[in-house]
Amino acid sequence: MDNEELSIAREQSRARMAIHRLQADGTRMRAISTIEEHTRNIQRHSIGEMTFECPHCHALKWKGENKYPCCLDGRVLIAPPNDPPAFVKKFVETPALLRQI
C-alpha cells in the first residue's frame, strides 16, 4: 500500500468510527429518555432506620431483619475493619460533604 492508499484507508476508518460513535450516542440517549418516561411517578418507599444492633458484632439491622446473617449469634468472629485512608476519613467526618451524597 502506498502513502495515498494508506491515508485513504485511515480516513475511511475514522469516518466509520465517527458514525459508530454517533449511533452509540443516539442509542444511549434513547435509553435515557425511555427510562425517564417510566420513572416520573415512582413513589418513594422507606423501610425505616436501622435500629437493631447485634449484641455480638454490633452490626446494624432493620426491624424484622433476620438476625443470623451477620455473625450467627456470636459463633463467627468478624475482624474489626481497617481504618480508612485519611482522605476518605475526612469525607466521612465532614457533615457538609455527607449531605451532598
Biopython code that builds the backbone (N, CA, C, O; Angstrom):
import numpy as np
from Bio.PDB.StructureBuilder import StructureBuilder

atoms = [
    (1, "MET", "N", (0.851, -1.174, 0.000)),
    (1, "MET", "CA", (0.000, 0.000, 0.000)),
    (1, "MET", "C", (0.898, 1.238, 0.000)),
    (1, "MET", "O", (1.819, 1.346, 0.809)),
    (2, "ASP", "N", (0.624, 2.155, -0.901)),
    (2, "ASP", "CA", (1.421, 3.383, -0.895)),
    (2, "ASP", "C", (0.817, 4.383, 0.087)),
    (2, "ASP", "O", (-0.231, 4.127, 0.679)),
    (3, "ASN", "N", (1.479, 5.513, 0.254)),
    (3, "ASN", "CA", (1.048, 6.511, 1.239)),
    (3, "ASN", "C", (-0.366, 7.013, 0.990)),
    (3, "ASN", "O", (-1.133, 7.216, 1.931)),
    (4, "GLU", "N", (-0.709, 7.213, -0.278)),
    (4, "GLU", "CA", (-2.047, 7.738, -0.593)),
    (4, "GLU", "C", (-3.128, 6.723, -0.224)),
    (4, "GLU", "O", (-4.147, 7.088, 0.360)),
    (5, "GLU", "N", (-2.911, 5.462, -0.559)),
    (5, "GLU", "CA", (-3.887, 4.423, -0.212)),
    (5, "GLU", "C", (-4.011, 4.271, 1.305)),
    (5, "GLU", "O", (-5.106, 4.096, 1.840)),
    (6, "LEU", "N", (-2.872, 4.341, 1.979)),
    (6, "LEU", "CA", (-2.872, 4.244, 3.435)),
    (6, "LEU", "C", (-3.632, 5.412, 4.052)),
    (6, "LEU", "O", (-4.388, 5.229, 5.006)),
    (7, "SER", "N", (-3.437, 6.589, 3.519)),
    (7, "SER", "CA", (-4.139, 7.774, 4.003)),
    (7, "SER", "C", (-5.646, 7.641, 3.794)),
    (7, "SER", "O", (-6.431, 7.994, 4.675)),
    (8, "ILE", "N", (-6.045, 7.137, 2.639)),
    (8, "ILE", "CA", (-7.476, 6.945, 2.345)),
    (8, "ILE", "C", (-8.065, 5.904, 3.295)),
    (8, "ILE", "O", (-9.166, 6.091, 3.811)),
    (9, "ALA", "N", (-7.343, 4.812, 3.529)),
    (9, "ALA", "CA", (-7.827, 3.758, 4.424)),
    (9, "ALA", "C", (-8.005, 4.295, 5.847)),
    (9, "ALA", "O", (-8.986, 3.973, 6.517)),
    (10, "ARG", "N", (-7.053, 5.114, 6.306)),
    (10, "ARG", "CA", (-7.169, 5.699, 7.641)),
    (10, "ARG", "C", (-8.374, 6.626, 7.731)),
    (10, "ARG", "O", (-9.117, 6.597, 8.712)),
    (11, "GLU", "N", (-8.561, 7.439, 6.713)),
    (11, "GLU", "CA", (-9.687, 8.380, 6.701)),
    (11, "GLU", "C", (-11.019, 7.628, 6.708)),
    (11, "GLU", "O", (-11.956, 8.030, 7.398)),
    (12, "GLN", "N", (-11.103, 6.542, 5.943)),
    (12, "GLN", "CA", (-12.328, 5.738, 5.930)),
    (12, "GLN", "C", (-12.569, 5.101, 7.301)),
    (12, "GLN", "O", (-13.705, 5.033, 7.771)),
    (13, "SER", "N", (-11.504, 4.643, 7.927)),
    (13, "SER", "CA", (-11.634, 4.050, 9.254)),
    (13, "SER", "C", (-12.120, 5.086, 10.260)),
    (13, "SER", "O", (-12.993, 4.795, 11.079)),
    (14, "ARG", "N", (-11.561, 6.298, 10.204)),
    (14, "ARG", "CA", (-12.008, 7.370, 11.100)),
    (14, "ARG", "C", (-13.478, 7.699, 10.869)),
    (14, "ARG", "O", (-14.224, 7.923, 11.822)),
    (15, "ALA", "N", (-13.892, 7.729, 9.613)),
    (15, "ALA", "CA", (-15.290, 8.034, 9.295)),
    (15, "ALA", "C", (-16.207, 6.952, 9.850)),
    (15, "ALA", "O", (-17.265, 7.258, 10.399)),
    (16, "ARG", "N", (-15.805, 5.675, 9.709)),
    (16, "ARG", "CA", (-16.619, 4.578, 10.247)),
    (16, "ARG", "C", (-16.725, 4.676, 11.766)),
    (16, "ARG", "O", (-17.798, 4.463, 12.331)),
    (17, "MET", "N", (-15.613, 4.998, 12.430)),
    (17, "MET", "CA", (-15.636, 5.119, 13.892)),
    (17, "MET", "C", (-16.510, 6.290, 14.325)),
    (17, "MET", "O", (-17.223, 6.190, 15.323)),
    (18, "ALA", "N", (-16.465, 7.400, 13.588)),
    (18, "ALA", "CA", (-17.296, 8.560, 13.930)),
    (18, "ALA", "C", (-18.773, 8.213, 13.797)),
    (18, "ALA", "O", (-19.577, 8.584, 14.652)),
    (19, "ILE", "N", (-19.133, 7.506, 12.734)),
    (19, "ILE", "CA", (-20.531, 7.087, 12.543)),
    (19, "ILE", "C", (-20.946, 6.152, 13.673)),
    (19, "ILE", "O", (-22.046, 6.273, 14.212)),
    (20, "HIS", "N", (-20.065, 5.219, 14.030)),
    (20, "HIS", "CA", (-20.372, 4.282, 15.115)),
    (20, "HIS", "C", (-20.596, 5.028, 16.430)),
    (20, "HIS", "O", (-21.526, 4.711, 17.172)),
    (21, "ARG", "N", (-19.738, 6.030, 16.726)),
    (21, "ARG", "CA", (-19.906, 6.813, 17.955)),
    (21, "ARG", "C", (-21.232, 7.555, 17.959)),
    (21, "ARG", "O", (-21.922, 7.588, 18.978)),
    (22, "LEU", "N", (-21.593, 8.147, 16.834)),
    (22, "LEU", "CA", (-22.870, 8.868, 16.757)),
    (22, "LEU", "C", (-24.044, 7.921, 16.987)),
    (22, "LEU", "O", (-24.993, 8.258, 17.695)),
    (23, "GLN", "N", (-23.975, 6.735, 16.384)),
    (23, "GLN", "CA", (-25.055, 5.766, 16.569)),
    (23, "GLN", "C", (-25.128, 5.315, 18.025)),
    (23, "GLN", "O", (-26.219, 5.189, 18.581)),
    (24, "ALA", "N", (-23.977, 5.073, 18.643)),
    (24, "ALA", "CA", (-23.959, 4.640, 20.046)),
    (24, "ALA", "C", (-24.516, 5.739, 20.945)),
    (24, "ALA", "O", (-25.295, 5.454, 21.854)),
    (25, "ASP", "N", (-24.129, 6.995, 20.704)),
    (25, "ASP", "CA", (-24.649, 8.108, 21.499)),
    (25, "ASP", "C", (-26.158, 8.216, 21.356)),
    (25, "ASP", "O", (-26.857, 8.452, 22.341)),
    (26, "GLY", "N", (-26.666, 8.049, 20.148)),
    (26, "GLY", "CA", (-28.114, 8.110, 19.923)),
    (26, "GLY", "C", (-28.843, 7.010, 20.664)),
    (26, "GLY", "O", (-29.921, 7.236, 21.214)),
    (27, "THR", "N", (-28.262, 5.816, 20.683)),
    (27, "THR", "CA", (-28.871, 4.693, 21.399)),
    (27, "THR", "C", (-28.915, 4.979, 22.893)),
    (27, "THR", "O", (-29.923, 4.714, 23.548)),
    (28, "ARG", "N", (-27.828, 5.519, 23.432)),
    (28, "ARG", "CA", (-27.811, 5.843, 24.862)),
    (28, "ARG", "C", (-28.851, 6.902, 25.190)),
    (28, "ARG", "O", (-29.542, 6.792, 26.203)),
    (29, "MET", "N", (-28.973, 7.917, 24.359)),
    (29, "MET", "CA", (-29.940, 8.982, 24.623)),
    (29, "MET", "C", (-31.371, 8.435, 24.568)),
    (29, "MET", "O", (-32.210, 8.826, 25.380)),
    (30, "ARG", "N", (-31.652, 7.550, 23.635)),
    (30, "ARG", "CA", (-32.989, 6.947, 23.578)),
    (30, "ARG", "C", (-33.252, 6.137, 24.842)),
    (30, "ARG", "O", (-34.357, 6.174, 25.383)),
    (31, "ALA", "N", (-32.248, 5.410, 25.315)),
    (31, "ALA", "CA", (-32.419, 4.610, 26.529)),
    (31, "ALA", "C", (-32.684, 5.508, 27.731)),
    (31, "ALA", "O", (-33.536, 5.192, 28.562)),
    (32, "ILE", "N", (-31.971, 6.613, 27.830)),
    (32, "ILE", "CA", (-32.171, 7.538, 28.947)),
    (32, "ILE", "C", (-33.573, 8.118, 28.908)),
    (32, "ILE", "O", (-34.251, 8.171, 29.933)),
    (33, "SER", "N", (-34.012, 8.553, 27.743)),
    (33, "SER", "CA", (-35.345, 9.147, 27.669)),
    (33, "SER", "C", (-36.415, 8.102, 27.962)),
    (33, "SER", "O", (-37.449, 8.425, 28.548)),
    (34, "THR", "N", (-36.184, 6.873, 27.567)),
    (34, "THR", "CA", (-37.146, 5.815, 27.851)),
    (34, "THR", "C", (-37.228, 5.561, 29.353)),
    (34, "THR", "O", (-38.321, 5.389, 29.891)),
    (35, "ILE", "N", (-36.092, 5.537, 30.028)),
    (35, "ILE", "CA", (-36.085, 5.329, 31.474)),
    (35, "ILE", "C", (-36.822, 6.466, 32.168)),
    (35, "ILE", "O", (-37.628, 6.223, 33.066)),
    (36, "GLU", "N", (-36.553, 7.710, 31.762)),
    (36, "GLU", "CA", (-37.206, 8.859, 32.384)),
    (36, "GLU", "C", (-38.721, 8.795, 32.231)),
    (36, "GLU", "O", (-39.456, 9.170, 33.144)),
    (37, "GLU", "N", (-39.181, 8.329, 31.095)),
    (37, "GLU", "CA", (-40.625, 8.241, 30.867)),
    (37, "GLU", "C", (-41.297, 7.316, 31.879)),
    (37, "GLU", "O", (-42.456, 7.528, 32.236)),
    (38, "HIS", "N", (-40.593, 6.315, 32.334)),
    (38, "HIS", "CA", (-41.185, 5.314, 33.223)),
    (38, "HIS", "C", (-40.884, 5.550, 34.701)),
    (38, "HIS", "O", (-41.391, 4.819, 35.553)),
    (39, "THR", "N", (-40.077, 6.545, 35.019)),
    (39, "THR", "CA", (-39.708, 6.748, 36.419)),
    (39, "THR", "C", (-40.239, 8.053, 36.996)),
    (39, "THR", "O", (-39.911, 8.386, 38.135)),
    (40, "ARG", "N", (-41.024, 8.781, 36.277)),
    (40, "ARG", "CA", (-41.501, 10.082, 36.754)),
    (40, "ARG", "C", (-42.434, 9.962, 37.951)),
    (40, "ARG", "O", (-42.370, 10.795, 38.855)),
    (41, "ASN", "N", (-43.288, 8.967, 37.987)),
    (41, "ASN", "CA", (-44.320, 8.874, 39.020)),
    (41, "ASN", "C", (-44.054, 7.770, 40.037)),
    (41, "ASN", "O", (-44.991, 7.223, 40.618)),
    (42, "ILE", "N", (-42.811, 7.446, 40.252)),
    (42, "ILE", "CA", (-42.487, 6.399, 41.217)),
    (42, "ILE", "C", (-42.587, 6.971, 42.624)),
    (42, "ILE", "O", (-42.015, 8.020, 42.921)),
    (43, "GLN", "N", (-43.316, 6.273, 43.481)),
    (43, "GLN", "CA", (-43.483, 6.696, 44.867)),
    (43, "GLN", "C", (-42.248, 6.287, 45.671)),
    (43, "GLN", "O", (-41.719, 5.190, 45.494)),
    (44, "ARG", "N", (-41.803, 7.164, 46.540)),
    (44, "ARG", "CA", (-40.671, 6.853, 47.400)),
    (44, "ARG", "C", (-41.110, 5.839, 48.452)),
    (44, "ARG", "O", (-42.224, 5.909, 48.972)),
    (45, "HIS", "N", (-40.233, 4.909, 48.751)),
    (45, "HIS", "CA", (-40.518, 3.880, 49.744)),
    (45, "HIS", "C", (-39.386, 3.871, 50.770)),
    (45, "HIS", "O", (-38.213, 3.954, 50.408)),
    (46, "SER", "N", (-39.738, 3.773, 52.027)),
    (46, "SER", "CA", (-38.728, 3.727, 53.081)),
    (46, "SER", "C", (-38.968, 2.497, 53.944)),
    (46, "SER", "O", (-40.102, 2.190, 54.310)),
    (47, "ILE", "N", (-37.899, 1.811, 54.258)),
    (47, "ILE", "CA", (-38.022, 0.654, 55.150)),
    (47, "ILE", "C", (-37.606, 1.029, 56.567)),
    (47, "ILE", "O", (-37.425, 0.162, 57.422)),
    (48, "GLY", "N", (-37.459, 2.323, 56.804)),
    (48, "GLY", "CA", (-37.142, 2.801, 58.144)),
    (48, "GLY", "C", (-35.654, 2.866, 58.401)),
    (48, "GLY", "O", (-34.824, 2.684, 57.509)),
    (49, "GLU", "N", (-35.352, 3.132, 59.657)),
    (49, "GLU", "CA", (-33.950, 3.244, 60.050)),
    (49, "GLU", "C", (-33.445, 1.916, 60.587)),
    (49, "GLU", "O", (-34.220, 1.058, 61.009)),
    (50, "MET", "N", (-32.149, 1.771, 60.561)),
    (50, "MET", "CA", (-31.521, 0.570, 61.117)),
    (50, "MET", "C", (-31.424, 0.781, 62.628)),
    (50, "MET", "O", (-30.501, 1.435, 63.113)),
    (51, "THR", "N", (-32.376, 0.224, 63.360)),
    (51, "THR", "CA", (-32.445, 0.479, 64.798)),
    (51, "THR", "C", (-32.004, -0.708, 65.650)),
    (51, "THR", "O", (-31.753, -0.546, 66.845)),
    (52, "PHE", "N", (-31.905, -1.888, 65.063)),
    (52, "PHE", "CA", (-31.494, -3.063, 65.831)),
    (52, "PHE", "C", (-29.986, -3.243, 65.706)),
    (52, "PHE", "O", (-29.446, -3.224, 64.600)),
    (53, "GLU", "N", (-29.306, -3.419, 66.838)),
    (53, "GLU", "CA", (-27.862, -3.661, 66.822)),
    (53, "GLU", "C", (-27.591, -5.054, 67.364)),
    (53, "GLU", "O", (-28.050, -5.412, 68.448)),
    (54, "CYS", "N", (-26.844, -5.830, 66.604)),
    (54, "CYS", "CA", (-26.475, -7.171, 67.052)),
    (54, "CYS", "C", (-25.618, -7.038, 68.313)),
    (54, "CYS", "O", (-24.631, -6.302, 68.307)),
    (55, "PRO", "N", (-25.980, -7.740, 69.399)),
    (55, "PRO", "CA", (-25.211, -7.614, 70.641)),
    (55, "PRO", "C", (-23.811, -8.228, 70.543)),
    (55, "PRO", "O", (-22.956, -7.950, 71.384)),
    (56, "HIS", "N", (-23.573, -9.051, 69.537)),
    (56, "HIS", "CA", (-22.279, -9.728, 69.412)),
    (56, "HIS", "C", (-21.300, -8.964, 68.518)),
    (56, "HIS", "O", (-20.174, -8.680, 68.927)),
    (57, "CYS", "N", (-21.729, -8.633, 67.302)),
    (57, "CYS", "CA", (-20.803, -7.997, 66.352)),
    (57, "CYS", "C", (-21.135, -6.526, 66.105)),
    (57, "CYS", "O", (-20.407, -5.831, 65.397)),
    (58, "HIS", "N", (-22.235, -6.058, 66.690)),
    (58, "HIS", "CA", (-22.673, -4.656, 66.596)),
    (58, "HIS", "C", (-23.088, -4.237, 65.186)),
    (58, "HIS", "O", (-23.097, -3.049, 64.865)),
    (59, "ALA", "N", (-23.426, -5.205, 64.357)),
    (59, "ALA", "CA", (-23.952, -4.867, 63.032)),
    (59, "ALA", "C", (-25.323, -4.220, 63.205)),
    (59, "ALA", "O", (-26.111, -4.643, 64.051)),
    (60, "LEU", "N", (-25.604, -3.204, 62.408)),
    (60, "LEU", "CA", (-26.912, -2.548, 62.459)),
    (60, "LEU", "C", (-27.844, -3.206, 61.463)),
    (60, "LEU", "O", (-27.447, -3.547, 60.349)),
    (61, "LYS", "N", (-29.099, -3.380, 61.880)),
    (61, "LYS", "CA", (-30.085, -4.042, 61.025)),
    (61, "LYS", "C", (-31.414, -3.320, 61.121)),
    (61, "LYS", "O", (-31.654, -2.536, 62.039)),
    (62, "TRP", "N", (-32.277, -3.604, 60.148)),
    (62, "TRP", "CA", (-33.622, -3.046, 60.163)),
    (62, "TRP", "C", (-34.528, -3.906, 61.030)),
    (62, "TRP", "O", (-34.265, -5.091, 61.237)),
    (63, "LYS", "N", (-35.584, -3.307, 61.528)),
    (63, "LYS", "CA", (-36.572, -4.022, 62.326)),
    (63, "LYS", "C", (-37.107, -5.192, 61.499)),
    (63, "LYS", "O", (-37.482, -5.018, 60.339)),
    (64, "GLY", "N", (-37.141, -6.353, 62.084)),
    (64, "GLY", "CA", (-37.677, -7.527, 61.408)),
    (64, "GLY", "C", (-36.677, -8.246, 60.517)),
    (64, "GLY", "O", (-37.002, -9.294, 59.959)),
    (65, "GLU", "N", (-35.477, -7.717, 60.371)),
    (65, "GLU", "CA", (-34.479, -8.379, 59.535)),
    (65, "GLU", "C", (-33.962, -9.621, 60.257)),
    (65, "GLU", "O", (-33.843, -9.632, 61.482)),
    (66, "ASN", "N", (-33.661, -10.648, 59.500)),
    (66, "ASN", "CA", (-33.152, -11.890, 60.064)),
    (66, "ASN", "C", (-31.897, -11.606, 60.888)),
    (66, "ASN", "O", (-31.018, -10.865, 60.451)),
    (67, "LYS", "N", (-31.817, -12.198, 62.081)),
    (67, "LYS", "CA", (-30.692, -11.900, 62.967)),
    (67, "LYS", "C", (-29.449, -12.725, 62.660)),
    (67, "LYS", "O", (-28.379, -12.420, 63.187)),
    (68, "TYR", "N", (-29.549, -13.748, 61.834)),
    (68, "TYR", "CA", (-28.424, -14.663, 61.667)),
    (68, "TYR", "C", (-27.364, -14.300, 60.627)),
    (68, "TYR", "O", (-26.219, -14.711, 60.817)),
    (69, "PRO", "N", (-27.635, -13.578, 59.561)),
    (69, "PRO", "CA", (-26.591, -13.410, 58.542)),
    (69, "PRO", "C", (-25.315, -12.708, 59.003)),
    (69, "PRO", "O", (-24.272, -12.877, 58.372)),
    (70, "CYS", "N", (-25.363, -11.936, 60.069)),
    (70, "CYS", "CA", (-24.147, -11.187, 60.419)),
    (70, "CYS", "C", (-23.084, -12.082, 61.061)),
    (70, "CYS", "O", (-22.016, -12.271, 60.479)),
    (71, "CYS", "N", (-23.351, -12.630, 62.232)),
    (71, "CYS", "CA", (-22.300, -13.389, 62.937)),
    (71, "CYS", "C", (-22.818, -14.700, 63.530)),
    (71, "CYS", "O", (-22.115, -15.343, 64.309)),
    (72, "LEU", "N", (-24.023, -15.098, 63.176)),
    (72, "LEU", "CA", (-24.624, -16.334, 63.691)),
    (72, "LEU", "C", (-24.637, -16.351, 65.215)),
    (72, "LEU", "O", (-24.185, -17.309, 65.843)),
    (73, "ASP", "N", (-25.160, -15.279, 65.797)),
    (73, "ASP", "CA", (-25.255, -15.141, 67.262)),
    (73, "ASP", "C", (-23.905, -15.286, 67.957)),
    (73, "ASP", "O", (-23.804, -15.931, 69.001)),
    (74, "GLY", "N", (-22.888, -14.695, 67.384)),
    (74, "GLY", "CA", (-21.567, -14.700, 68.003)),
    (74, "GLY", "C", (-20.711, -15.895, 67.682)),
    (74, "GLY", "O", (-19.577, -15.975, 68.154)),
    (75, "ARG", "N", (-21.211, -16.834, 66.891)),
    (75, "ARG", "CA", (-20.422, -18.021, 66.559)),
    (75, "ARG", "C", (-19.340, -17.728, 65.525)),
    (75, "ARG", "O", (-18.376, -18.484, 65.407)),
    (76, "VAL", "N", (-19.489, -16.639, 64.777)),
    (76, "VAL", "CA", (-18.482, -16.234, 63.795)),
    (76, "VAL", "C", (-17.875, -14.929, 64.276)),
    (76, "VAL", "O", (-18.591, -13.958, 64.517)),
    (77, "LEU", "N", (-16.562, -14.905, 64.416)),
    (77, "LEU", "CA", (-15.887, -13.688, 64.851)),
    (77, "LEU", "C", (-15.480, -12.879, 63.620)),
    (77, "LEU", "O", (-14.794, -13.377, 62.727)),
    (78, "ILE", "N", (-15.913, -11.643, 63.596)),
    (78, "ILE", "CA", (-15.626, -10.770, 62.468)),
    (78, "ILE", "C", (-14.535, -9.793, 62.894)),
    (78, "ILE", "O", (-14.669, -9.101, 63.904)),
    (79, "ALA", "N", (-13.458, -9.743, 62.119)),
    (79, "ALA", "CA", (-12.358, -8.829, 62.437)),
    (79, "ALA", "C", (-12.831, -7.393, 62.282)),
    (79, "ALA", "O", (-13.615, -7.094, 61.382)),
    (80, "PRO", "N", (-12.366, -6.505, 63.145)),
    (80, "PRO", "CA", (-12.762, -5.100, 63.003)),
    (80, "PRO", "C", (-12.218, -4.537, 61.694)),
    (80, "PRO", "O", (-11.157, -4.958, 61.231)),
    (81, "PRO", "N", (-12.932, -3.596, 61.100)),
    (81, "PRO", "CA", (-12.465, -3.044, 59.822)),
    (81, "PRO", "C", (-11.198, -2.215, 60.013)),
    (81, "PRO", "O", (-10.969, -1.636, 61.076)),
    (82, "ASN", "N", (-10.387, -2.170, 58.969)),
    (82, "ASN", "CA", (-9.192, -1.326, 58.994)),
    (82, "ASN", "C", (-9.614, 0.134, 58.932)),
    (82, "ASN", "O", (-10.661, 0.462, 58.373)),
    (83, "ASP", "N", (-8.800, 1.005, 59.507)),
    (83, "ASP", "CA", (-9.077, 2.434, 59.399)),
    (83, "ASP", "C", (-8.968, 2.846, 57.937)),
    (83, "ASP", "O", (-8.059, 2.408, 57.232)),
    (84, "PRO", "N", (-9.895, 3.689, 57.479)),
    (84, "PRO", "CA", (-9.817, 4.141, 56.089)),
    (84, "PRO", "C", (-8.650, 5.115, 55.914)),
    (84, "PRO", "O", (-8.162, 5.675, 56.895)),
    (85, "PRO", "N", (-8.201, 5.320, 54.671)),
    (85, "PRO", "CA", (-7.160, 6.322, 54.429)),
    (85, "PRO", "C", (-7.633, 7.693, 54.912)),
    (85, "PRO", "O", (-8.834, 7.948, 54.990)),
    (86, "ALA", "N", (-6.692, 8.563, 55.232)),
    (86, "ALA", "CA", (-7.009, 9.879, 55.807)),
    (86, "ALA", "C", (-7.968, 10.676, 54.935)),
    (86, "ALA", "O", (-8.878, 11.321, 55.457)),
    (87, "PHE", "N", (-7.782, 10.646, 53.603)),
    (87, "PHE", "CA", (-8.661, 11.441, 52.738)),
    (87, "PHE", "C", (-10.090, 10.919, 52.759)),
    (87, "PHE", "O", (-11.031, 11.704, 52.635)),
    (88, "VAL", "N", (-10.273, 9.611, 52.913)),
    (88, "VAL", "CA", (-11.622, 9.049, 53.000)),
    (88, "VAL", "C", (-12.231, 9.409, 54.349)),
    (88, "VAL", "O", (-13.400, 9.788, 54.424)),
    (89, "LYS", "N", (-11.456, 9.295, 55.394)),
    (89, "LYS", "CA", (-11.930, 9.619, 56.735)),
    (89, "LYS", "C", (-12.387, 11.074, 56.809)),
    (89, "LYS", "O", (-13.383, 11.382, 57.464)),
    (90, "LYS", "N", (-11.662, 11.966, 56.139)),
    (90, "LYS", "CA", (-12.026, 13.384, 56.118)),
    (90, "LYS", "C", (-13.417, 13.564, 55.513)),
    (90, "LYS", "O", (-14.227, 14.332, 56.032)),
    (91, "PHE", "N", (-13.692, 12.855, 54.416)),
    (91, "PHE", "CA", (-15.006, 12.970, 53.783)),
    (91, "PHE", "C", (-16.106, 12.418, 54.675)),
    (91, "PHE", "O", (-17.184, 13.006, 54.768)),
    (92, "VAL", "N", (-15.846, 11.306, 55.325)),
    (92, "VAL", "CA", (-16.851, 10.669, 56.173)),
    (92, "VAL", "C", (-17.158, 11.524, 57.396)),
    (92, "VAL", "O", (-18.282, 11.513, 57.898)),
    (93, "GLU", "N", (-16.174, 12.254, 57.870)),
    (93, "GLU", "CA", (-16.355, 13.049, 59.083)),
    (93, "GLU", "C", (-16.766, 14.493, 58.809)),
    (93, "GLU", "O", (-16.896, 15.277, 59.749)),
    (94, "THR", "N", (-16.974, 14.866, 57.540)),
    (94, "THR", "CA", (-17.360, 16.232, 57.196)),
    (94, "THR", "C", (-18.849, 16.256, 56.857)),
    (94, "THR", "O", (-19.234, 15.803, 55.779)),
    (95, "PRO", "N", (-19.701, 16.775, 57.754)),
    (95, "PRO", "CA", (-21.152, 16.751, 57.533)),
    (95, "PRO", "C", (-21.588, 17.419, 56.227)),
    (95, "PRO", "O", (-22.505, 16.934, 55.564)),
    (96, "ALA", "N", (-20.951, 18.514, 55.856)),
    (96, "ALA", "CA", (-21.343, 19.210, 54.626)),
    (96, "ALA", "C", (-21.136, 18.315, 53.407)),
    (96, "ALA", "O", (-21.940, 18.343, 52.475)),
    (97, "LEU", "N", (-20.079, 17.534, 53.407)),
    (97, "LEU", "CA", (-19.829, 16.633, 52.283)),
    (97, "LEU", "C", (-20.803, 15.458, 52.296)),
    (97, "LEU", "O", (-21.246, 15.010, 51.239)),
    (98, "LEU", "N", (-21.135, 14.965, 53.465)),
    (98, "LEU", "CA", (-22.074, 13.846, 53.559)),
    (98, "LEU", "C", (-23.454, 14.229, 53.046)),
    (98, "LEU", "O", (-24.152, 13.393, 52.471)),
    (99, "ARG", "N", (-23.857, 15.476, 53.243)),
    (99, "ARG", "CA", (-25.173, 15.913, 52.764)),
    (99, "ARG", "C", (-25.244, 15.942, 51.246)),
    (99, "ARG", "O", (-26.337, 15.905, 50.681)),
    (100, "GLN", "N", (-24.107, 16.005, 50.579)),
    (100, "GLN", "CA", (-24.078, 16.074, 49.121)),
    (100, "GLN", "C", (-24.115, 14.697, 48.472)),
    (100, "GLN", "O", (-24.234, 14.593, 47.251)),
    (101, "ILE", "N", (-24.016, 13.660, 49.257)),
    (101, "ILE", "CA", (-24.013, 12.295, 48.707)),
    (101, "ILE", "C", (-25.432, 11.863, 48.432)),
    (101, "ILE", "O", (-25.659, 10.746, 47.966)),
]
sb = StructureBuilder()
sb.init_structure("model")
sb.init_model(0)
sb.init_chain("A")
sb.init_seg("    ")
for serial, (resi, resn, name, xyz) in enumerate(atoms, 1):
    if name == "N":
        sb.init_residue(resn, " ", resi, " ")
    sb.init_atom(name, np.array(xyz, "f"), 0.0, 1.0, " ", f" {name:<3s}", serial, name[0])
structure = sb.get_structure()
